[in-house]
Amino acid sequence: MPPTCSVLLDLDGTLIDSQPGILASCVVALRSLGHELDEVRDIKRVIGPPLEDVMQFLLQPYGDERIGEAVLAFRQHYGEIGLLGSEPYPGIGDALKAMQQAGMRIYLATSKRAAFARRILEHLALTPYFDGIHGSVPSGELDHKPELLAHILAEHGMSPAHSLMVGDRRYDISGAHAVGMRGLGVLWGYGTRDELETAGADQLVQSTADLARTVLSMVGGRE
């Protein structure tokens, strides 16, 4: 395996189950605008995309276009309480350790605010595994995966041919392909097999126990 091989990992639905905290902050955000979250709405559908898209989806049934206000309310609650409502998927720590010991450089690539992502990883004692933690920024210029991944590649002088994006949603796969990387879809997160296959995932992995082996085989075998 070339020494410059890198893996970029999504956060929500890939490393951590963040649904409880995100749901709580969504409820608070909608209530701040006078709405109650429709229990019929599948909250898993809104974990992964940029937050503005999430709030647009949740506000649509009410004909409410106050997306910016909802985003601010969400971030305030999430930054104080919601982000602590996350747990790493069983086996994730072992997978990160195995990849690190194999000499891979490991980076976080999430649509979540980078500051929130760092606090979550610190809270869960996962920070030592990462060579870089990247996410969205207040300016909004890195809200979407293609822009975020391009930024990470440039920032660290990484080769797309020897890098791999790992995530649970179509945004991760399409973002990877947009910058010349391959995309590995994980099946324990919030996206479905059909979603990942339709997005053109180069490979799928069923369990966290197989994650490190699959990543190493994909990146090590790329010419």
Beta strands, then each sheet from edge to edge (+ up, - down):
strand 1: 6-9
strand 2: 16-17
strand 3: 87-88
strand 4: 105-113
strand 5: 132-136
strand 6: 163-167
strand 7: 182-186
strand 8: 203-205
sheet 1: 5+ 4+ 1+ 6+ 7+ 8+
sheet 2: 2+ 3-
end
